[in-house]
Amino acid sequence: LQYMSGFGNEHVSEDPRCPGALPEGQNNPQVCPYGLYAEQLSGSAFTCPRPTNKRSWLYRILPSVCHKPFKPLEEGHLTHDWDEIEPDPNQLRWKPFEIPKAPQNKMDFVSGLHTLCGAGEPRGRNGIAVHIFVCNTSMIDRCLYNSDGDFLIVPQQGKLLITTEFGKMLVEPNEICVIQQGMRFSVEVFGETRGYILEVYGAHFELPDLGPIGANGLANPRDFLVPVAWYEDRQVPGGYTVISKYQGKLFAAQQDHSPYNVVAWHGNYTPYKYHLGKFMVINAVAFDHADPSIFTVLTAKTTRAGVALADFVIFPPRWGVANNTFRPPYYHRNCMSEFMGLIKGHYEAKEEGFQPGGGSLHSMMTPHGPDADCFEKASKAKLEPERVADGTMAFMFESSLSLAVTKWGLQTSNRLDKNYYKCWEPLKIHFNPKCK
């Protein structure tokens, strides 16, 4: 597969089978090359300031309006009902989420979506949701688009071949991809597959400001990859299903052709992917433990300066060199909500219990931090330069919203670790008023 590089760039792409498919000098000519239809996909209001204005022009065999009426579709465990169960302020941890076995229980990406927690409301265009996806079969003659917001997809087990209106992307564990609001896509899998999704309504992901860091560092724009144009002119007599996630519910419409009939496109509103191994880590090199905000890959901002609707943060392999410092993450009570997942390896602050494919949620102002074993080891460790998190990739979805956990997350999934709190019970009192 081929890609173009750059975050938020103005990209231009046409399928090489139809050279010259992009109109020259204008977006919407009276007659498009090859008899194509011009269609604009807007990701922002027309009147947004130029730096935040997002749109792409698609040149397709048939416009996307050619479908039968939408009808409700059973949404399974997908929800935005944050009041279906009483709130739970406790520290929560989940064992790895179970993947159904095929062929007894075939499940594709859409039917395998399970909402774990969230806040806000898609109709009000302000909120987020955290979903788990588990699947074992590919989407056949059906696609999904999200009318509510953007999907940031984090595969944990199994690779995803994602076909979009803009082209194809292969996304493997230790990579992420973002499918922005309104973009149609299908997911092909190659066996038992699992991962995490951060959905945001009302904002798009962007690169965080670097401030005193300077011009370079963290996730560099050149490392984000965008697919190149690819089309199929395919009729589907049996019916192609287009699924819309709209106001938190699913709806399906039928059409007789593939939606991936875009021969050429240009614009700055695209799907994209990023390899987490390309993240340029910034860290403390003298003393103390820097705040985890230095590990932010992408942010979806609110109107309050410095306060995110959601941040996507990773904890990649790096060097720890701080002197006279307790090096693991510190004990913490936060005005933000922190959901953590693990792609591979062992998280440095909790080597036992927190497993790849599982997760944890430390809600607003709920205390958390290293388990007892981690604290004792780190307090006595010889402070030499050391590699941290080799072979590991943990991540965090952090939000300024107070997240409610769904009934599926607390009960139906049957993956909640009810003994999580016990990892702090062995913490000892070391206080001695006679010893400074």
Disulfide bonds with the S-S distance in Angstrom:
none
